[in-house]
């Protein structure tokens, strides 16, 4: 009789877990594709999510500060929480203006980072000089590109968020399907060893010797 190779017990739980990872990966990939098709909607969603995270984080920080009243960190916790709450309210009320400001900030970071990379590679002239020059030039290109289309570059935030969703989803898909395949292979191997380890003629039991 053929032995069943379907995973059971802990192997079945592992396989279900990897299946859930794969399902979550599918959802993230779908969300990333939709975000790339509708970048304005993705940007607005990203900013609102960012604003609510700031607001909730500020409220939680304020509660922690109140619980720690009487300590040296009370006022610091209150100030940080108040800043988070204020920033969250501003982002939620003005998501498009926030996206424009973040796009400008990102462009300036790309420009300054690219200049520092170029200058550092020319001064140090190390073994990775060519790669560092290429990275610096690419950072400068991105900064100039974002600034050239500003304020329309506010959609950059939604594009980056959608790309992050897409690649994270692909990673979860690969992990989920790969994990299920490994569990199935191990289960088949264990079942095969169990089926051949107790058969006739394998030395599993000694024949009775006549007296």
PyMOL commands that set and color helices and strands:
alter all, ss='L'
color gray80, all
select helices_A, chain A and resi 10-37+39-67+74-93+95-124+129-148+152-196
alter helices_A, ss='H'
color red, helices_A
deselect
rebuild
show_as cartoon
